Amino acid sequence: MRALGWFARGEDSVARRWLSALGTWMNRVRPNALRPIAAGGPPDPSAASQEQALWTQLMDERVIPEIRRLFDTSYRTIAPASDPNVDQRAIDYLQGVRNRLSHIPDQVYAQIVADVERGIRDGQTIDEIATAIQRRLTVAGSPYWAGRARTIARTETVGASNGGAFAAAVARALEEGDAEATKVWISTLDGRTRLEHRECDRQVQPLLQPFDVGGAQLMFPGDPSGPAHLVINCRCSILDIVGGMDLDWTNRQFQGAT
């Protein structure tokens, strides 16, 4: 339960930071996208793609440091003598986070184009199309953007914490010469857990071998190299096992957790 509370606090923090960054970015994009309307033209979707540099800066300043903190905390808990800043697995993982979070400008560009095309198809006036885009580019009170923030935050929080734990387990096994280290997939067993993750619960694999999750190969829960339908909104955990260690499941805290 403590682990789930840690996940929840991390998820809330990442979601708040991502929404804050999105609001700042949209405040820059919105007037530029709507400006051509004053001259009788359609909204300009390129206003979104033109602010790619700002979006990257906001991710670097507000969101990625928090994801790095979650990764490092998990890493240092397992391998306190190792440094994630020089661990290539950690470096590669965090670069992947930056890449994954970079696509919002392209997605918003496509959404504005779709709004304009839909408006033209439905016979809307320029003002009606502009109103739709104004809503699209406004964060406050938007269920859509709140939902996106929650999905991104949960996925990245679980991925960072499990990715950090996995990288640290590998580092520790190498330091200790533990050739028998293994890992266990631990599912959150409640009504929201997808079938593939429920079936994966307690699966044990050698540390450097992937889990078999619904036919996909994942190194840890939330592994971003896996298919989206098995990674997005994952709430599972990884446990590394030192060679010769036995597990006692009689007082499992994860069952029935929300």
Buried (B, 14 or more C-beta within 10 A) or exposed (E): EEBBEBBBEBBBBBBBBBBBBBBBBBEBBBEBBBEBBEEEEBBBBEBBBBBBEBBBBBBEEBBBEBBBBBBBBBBBEBBEEBEBEEBEBBEEBBEBBBEBBEEBBEEBBEBBBEBBEEBEEEEBEBEEBBBBBEEBBBBEEBEEBBEBBBEBBBBBBBBBBBBBBBBBBBBBBBEEEBEEBBBBBBBBBEEEBBEBBEBBBEBEBEBEEBBBBBEBEBBBBBBBEBEEEBBBBBBBBBBBBEEEEEEEEEEBEBEEBE
